[in-house]
Amino acid sequence: MWHDNYGMGWPMWAVMILGLIALWVLVALLVRHSFNGRRPGSFPSRSALAELDARLARGDISTDDYTAARRLISDGH
């Protein structure tokens, strides 16, 4: 009854293995995307510091605010 050649042959095993590989690649891509490439302790983005520099240059913030904000950006908080 169980050995009447209606089981899964090698093509079905190949499809299952490729499907599992595709699933794990998808999971890895989703995890990578969710962290967006940022790692704890990584350098801050230049755009945040450039925006802060521009705000200081325009006179939107004081030097004390600039120093405090730059410290926060550099520490990653």
C-alpha positions in Angstrom: 0.0 0.0 0.0 2.8 2.5 0.9 5.2 1.3 -1.7 3.2 1.6 -4.9 5.4 4.3 -6.5 3.1 7.2 -5.6 5.5 8.8 -3.1 7.6 11.8 -3.7 10.4 11.3 -6.3 13.6 13.2 -6.6 12.0 16.1 -8.5 9.7 16.9 -5.6 12.5 16.7 -3.2 14.5 19.2 -5.3 11.5 21.5 -5.4 11.2 21.3 -1.6 14.9 22.0 -1.0 14.8 25.0 -3.4 11.7 26.3 -1.7 13.3 26.1 1.8 16.4 27.8 0.5 14.2 30.6 -1.0 12.4 30.9 2.3 15.6 31.3 4.3 16.9 33.9 1.8 13.7 35.8 2.2 13.9 35.7 6.0 17.5 36.9 5.9 16.6 39.8 3.6 13.7 40.8 5.8 15.9 40.7 8.9 18.6 42.7 7.1 16.0 45.2 5.9 14.5 45.6 9.4 17.9 46.6 10.8 18.6 48.8 7.8 22.3 48.2 8.0 22.7 50.0 11.3 24.7 48.2 13.9 25.1 49.4 17.5 28.2 51.5 17.8 28.3 52.3 14.1 29.2 55.8 12.9 26.4 58.2 12.6 25.1 59.2 9.2 26.7 62.2 7.6 23.3 63.6 6.7 22.3 64.1 10.4 25.6 65.9 11.1 25.3 67.9 7.9 21.8 69.0 8.9 23.0 70.0 12.3 25.9 72.0 10.8 23.5 73.8 8.5 21.1 74.7 11.3 24.0 76.2 13.3 25.2 78.1 10.2 21.6 79.5 9.7 21.5 80.5 13.3 18.5 78.3 14.1 20.2 76.8 17.1 22.8 78.1 19.7 26.3 76.7 20.1 25.2 75.0 23.3 22.3 73.2 21.5 24.6 72.3 18.7 27.2 70.8 21.1 24.5 68.8 22.9 22.9 67.5 19.7 26.2 66.6 18.2 27.0 64.6 21.3 23.7 62.8 21.1 24.2 62.0 17.4 27.8 60.8 18.0 26.8 58.6 21.0 24.0 57.0 19.0 21.2 57.9 21.4 
